[in-house]
């Protein structure tokens, strides 16, 4: 039988405490930031790849025109090192989002697009995680590819559900990572 401490350590080794904390924070501050929890543990399927899974949290803005697709991860005893080409590299003022623009059932735009982002942030093409198995697919790539597929599946689901005359929604991918003793930060 597990002791209370072992059970707590087992739970804390997952991303669920972070997910629950983020959900609680969003729900408690909805009036001040205009975002609400649309779904939690939402099932998705990508019809092109036949992959499926669950999205941790999906937030929607008050207008229903923006959605954040959030994946919560617990990083255990690891530092993620992002390589930049130079210390003087300018911050990037854009981000890649999925955009669904429908007119009834006709897609005016249905795919990935760059949009302006504020605040600007550094962009790195390379991430190193010390101690990670060099022969396996890097952790960040696994997380990002699943999140991309989940977003595409969600956008397709939303397009089936919304037969309004005019429908537009942007989907922003967010991965939150934290050690249990740290403040959650975007990865």
Secondary structure, DSSP 8 states (H G I E B T S, - for coil): ---HHHHHHHHHTSSHHHHHHHHHHHHHTHHHH-EEEEEEEEEEE-TTT--EEEEEEEEEETTSSEEEEEEEEE--S--EEEE-S-TT---EEEEEEEEEEEETTEEEEEEEEEEEEEEEE---SEEEETT--TTS--HHHHHHHHHHHHHHHHHHHHHHH---SSEEEEEEEEEEEE-TTS--EE-
